[in-house]
């Protein structure tokens, strides 16, 4: 027994389970899988066994780690082994089938005049089933389409409707920031995003600038929100009075990212004050600690 197996046995005895994040071809989201003593790194191709018992090929998206068994469900999918050259060749053949099936289905959708936008197709590793992902503004009756596809492709056909945010995650793209969409790169779930989050970040409420590729509010507004709230707690709000300036002083601008405020003095001059040079009194009012450390504009 090598050292890695010994360490694995010790952790299992302490009710800890080794898990790893896997991203499959059919989903942009990473899913936790149970892993044994296999040494894995991000980017490795592995053979996995899903909850339904089907075999598939996935890509390691997170480094392996240990979790307490109480946080892991009993039906956690497992990593069987690392994918070999035969498995990768089979995936390459399956991707060619998926491309042909996608083009064929698009023609059938036009023929049957079904109100849906086809996104992608996904063949199971066994090639016994193909799943088509589509988006639509409402419910769709696709029974005739499924029967026609089953007869033509000689496999079991499943149609799965996804939301507009899932569609953007599956198709991928580049955001205004110049980076890959968060939903198709690292986000594991879609949390609610509200206009209030944009207001808290002092952003212009322009729907065009606040919307992502999916047409909904950008996901980054959500996971950046907590940082903005914590920073704003250290700064006085606009139009608030500030003490410690030897004269009347009012906040006229906040720069949350730099954690600075611009203060208008009674004599008309303006100064910039960093949050480290501000102190919140028991009354809730802010005061400047050292006026000599301020930057006059």
C-alpha positions in Angstrom: 0.0 0.0 0.0 1.5 3.3 -1.1 1.4 6.6 0.9 -1.6 8.0 -1.1 -3.7 4.9 -0.4 -2.8 5.1 3.3 -3.8 8.8 3.4 -7.1 7.9 1.6 -7.9 5.2 4.1 -7.2 7.5 7.0 -9.5 10.2 5.7 -12.3 7.7 5.0 -12.0 6.5 8.6 -12.5 10.1 9.7 -15.8 10.2 7.7 -14.3 12.4 5.0 -14.8 11.8 1.3 -12.5 12.8 -1.6 -14.5 14.7 -4.2 -13.7 16.6 -7.4 -15.7 18.9 -9.7 -16.5 17.5 -13.1 -17.9 19.4 -16.1 -19.7 17.3 -18.7 -20.3 18.1 -22.3 -24.0 18.5 -21.7 -23.7 21.1 -18.9 -21.7 24.3 -18.3 -21.9 23.8 -14.6 -19.4 21.8 -12.5 -20.9 18.9 -10.6 -19.2 17.3 -7.5 -18.2 13.6 -8.0 -16.8 11.1 -5.6 -13.3 10.0 -6.5 -11.1 7.2 -5.1 -7.4 7.1 -5.1 -7.0 8.4 -8.7 -4.6 11.3 -9.0 -6.4 14.1 -11.0 -5.6 17.6 -12.1 -7.7 20.4 -13.6 -8.2 19.7 -17.3 -7.9 15.9 -17.1 -10.5 13.8 -19.0 -12.2 11.1 -16.9 -14.8 8.4 -17.2 -17.7 9.0 -14.8 -20.8 7.1 -13.7 -23.9 9.3 -13.3 -26.7 9.0 -10.8 -28.8 7.1 -13.3 -25.9 4.6 -13.8 -25.0 5.8 -17.3 -21.3 6.2 -18.3 -20.0 9.5 -19.7 -16.8 11.4 -20.2 -16.2 14.6 -18.3 -13.4 17.2 -17.6 -12.0 17.9 -14.2 -12.9 21.6 -13.4 -11.8 21.8 -9.8 -8.9 20.4 -7.8 -9.8 17.3 -5.7 -10.6 18.0 -2.0 -12.1 16.3 1.0 -15.6 16.9 2.4 -17.3 15.7 5.5 -19.6 12.7 4.6 -22.6 14.4 6.1 -22.4 17.1 3.3 -22.3 14.5 0.5 -25.5 12.8 -0.7 -25.6 9.0 -0.9 -26.2 9.0 -4.7 -23.2 11.2 -5.4 -21.9 10.4 -9.0 -18.5 8.8 -9.2 -15.3 9.0 -11.2 -14.6 5.6 -12.6 -11.2 6.1 -14.1 -9.1 8.4 -16.3 -10.3 8.4 -19.9 -8.0 6.5 -22.3 -7.3 7.1 -26.0 -10.2 4.8 -27.0 -12.7 6.8 -24.9 -11.5 10.1 -26.4 -11.8 8.6 -29.9 -15.4 7.5 -29.1 -16.2 11.0 -27.9 -14.8 12.4 -31.2 -17.1 10.1 -33.1 -20.1 11.0 -30.9 -19.5 14.8 -31.5 -19.7 14.2 -35.3 -23.0 12.4 -34.7 -24.2 15.3 -32.6 -23.4 17.8 -35.3 -25.2 15.8 -38.0 -28.2 15.3 -35.6 -28.4 19.0 -34.8 -28.5 20.0 -38.5 -31.1 17.3 -39.3 -33.3 18.4 -36.3 -33.1 22.1 -37.4 -34.6 21.1 -40.8 -37.3 19.0 -39.1 -38.2 21.9 -36.8 -38.8 24.1 -39.8 -40.7 21.4 -41.5 -43.1 20.9 -38.5 -43.1 24.6 -37.8 -42.3 24.1 -34.1 -41.8 27.4 -32.2 -38.4 26.6 -30.6 -34.8 27.7 -30.8 -32.5 24.6 -31.0 -29.3 25.1 -28.9 -27.4 21.9 -28.9 -27.6 18.1 -29.1 -26.0 15.6 -26.7 -25.5 11.8 -27.3 -25.2 9.5 -24.4 -21.8 7.7 -24.3 -23.7 4.5 -25.0 -25.3 6.2 -28.1 -28.7 4.8 -27.1 -30.1 8.2 -26.4 -29.8 11.7 -27.7 -31.0 14.8 -25.9 -31.8 18.1 -27.7 -31.7 21.3 -25.7 -33.9 24.2 -26.9 -35.3 27.5 -25.7 -38.8 28.8 -26.2 -40.9 31.7 -24.8 -43.7 29.2 -23.8 -44.6 25.5 -23.7 -44.1 23.5 -26.9 -45.9 20.5 -28.2 -43.1 18.5 -29.8 -44.5 15.0 -29.8 -44.7 14.7 -33.6 -41.2 16.0 -33.8 -39.8 13.5 -31.3 -41.5 10.6 -33.2 -40.0 11.7 -36.5 -36.5 12.1 -35.0 -36.7 8.7 -33.2 -37.6 7.0 -36.5 -34.9 8.8 -38.5 -32.0 8.6 -35.9 -32.9 5.1 -34.5 -32.3 6.2 -30.9 -34.4 7.3 -28.0 -35.0 11.1 -28.3 -35.4 13.5 -25.4 -36.3 17.2 -25.7 -35.2 19.5 -22.8 -36.3 23.1 -22.6 -33.8 25.5 -20.8 -34.0 29.1 -19.7 -32.4 32.0 -21.4 -29.6 32.2 -18.9 -28.9 28.5 -19.4 -28.8 29.0 -23.1 -26.1 31.7 -22.8 -24.1 29.4 -20.5 -24.3 26.5 -23.0 -23.5 28.6 -26.1 -20.8 30.7 -24.4 -19.5 34.1 -25.5 -17.5 37.1 -24.5 -18.9 39.8 -22.1 -18.4 43.5 -22.1 -15.4 43.0 -19.8 -13.6 41.1 -22.5 -13.7 37.8 -20.7 -15.7 34.6 -21.2 -19.2 34.6 -19.8 -19.1 33.9 -16.0 -22.0 31.4 -16.5 -20.0 29.3 -19.0 -16.7 29.5 -17.1 -16.9 29.3 -13.3 -20.4 30.0 -12.0 -22.0 26.9 -10.5 -25.6 28.3 -10.0 -27.7 31.2 -11.1 -28.6 33.4 -8.1 -31.2 36.2 -8.3 -29.9 39.5 -9.5 -31.8 42.7 -8.8 -31.7 46.4 -9.9 -31.0 47.4 -6.3 -27.6 45.7 -6.6 -26.8 48.1 -9.5 -28.0 51.0 -7.4 -25.7 50.0 -4.5 -22.8 49.9 -6.9 -23.6 53.5 -8.1 -24.1 52.3 -11.7 -26.2 54.0 -14.3 -29.5 52.3 -14.6 -29.1 51.8 -18.4 -30.7 48.4 -19.3 -28.2 48.0 -22.2 -25.2 48.4 -20.0 -26.5 46.3 -17.2 -27.7 43.4 -19.3 -25.5 40.4 -20.2 -25.5 38.3 -23.4 -28.7 36.6 -22.2 -30.6 39.9 -22.0 -30.9 39.6 -18.2 -29.0 41.5 -15.5 -25.3 40.6 -15.4 -24.4 37.9 -13.0 -21.3 39.9 -11.9 -23.7 42.4 -10.2 -24.5 39.6 -7.7 -21.1 38.3 -6.7 -19.5 41.8 -6.5 -22.4 43.1 -4.5 -21.1 42.0 -1.1 -17.8 43.8 -1.7 -19.6 47.1 -2.5 -21.8 46.9 0.5 -18.8 46.3 2.9 -16.9 49.2 1.2 -19.9 51.6 1.4 -20.2 51.0 5.1 -16.8 52.7 5.5 -17.9 55.8 3.6 -20.4 58.5 4.3 -23.3 58.8 1.8 -23.6 61.7 -0.7 -25.1 64.9 0.7 -24.0 63.9 4.3 -22.2 66.3 6.5 -18.6 65.4 7.6 -16.8 66.7 10.7 -13.1 67.4 11.3 -12.6 69.9 8.5 -12.7 73.1 10.7 -15.7 74.3 8.5 -18.9 73.0 7.0 -18.2 70.0 4.7 -20.5 67.9 2.6 -19.9 64.7 0.6 -20.6 65.2 -3.1 -19.2 62.0 -4.6 -18.3 58.4 -3.6 -15.7 56.2 -5.3 -16.5 52.8 -3.8 -13.7 50.9 -5.6 -11.0 53.3 -4.4 -12.8 53.7 -1.0 -12.7 57.5 -1.3 -15.1 60.3 -1.0 -15.0 63.8 -2.5 -15.9 66.5 0.1 -17.0 70.0 -0.7 -15.8 72.5 1.9 -17.7 75.6 2.9 -15.1 77.9 1.1 -15.8 76.1 -2.2 -12.6 73.9 -2.2 -12.9 70.2 -2.7 -10.8 67.4 -1.0 -10.5 63.7 -1.4 -10.5 61.5 1.8 -9.7 57.8 2.0 -11.8 55.5 4.2 -8.8 54.9 6.4 -8.8 58.6 7.3 -12.5 58.6 8.3 -14.0 57.6 11.6 -17.6 56.9 12.3 -18.9 58.5 15.5 -21.5 57.0 17.8 -24.1 59.3 16.4 -23.5 57.8 12.9 -21.8 60.9 11.5 -18.3 60.6 9.9 -15.4 62.8 10.8 -12.0 63.2 9.2 -9.2 61.9 11.5 -6.3 64.0 10.1 -7.2 66.9 7.8 -3.5 67.2 6.7 -3.6 63.8 5.0 -6.4 64.8 2.6 -5.8 65.5 -1.0 -7.0 68.9 -2.2 -8.5 69.0 -5.7 
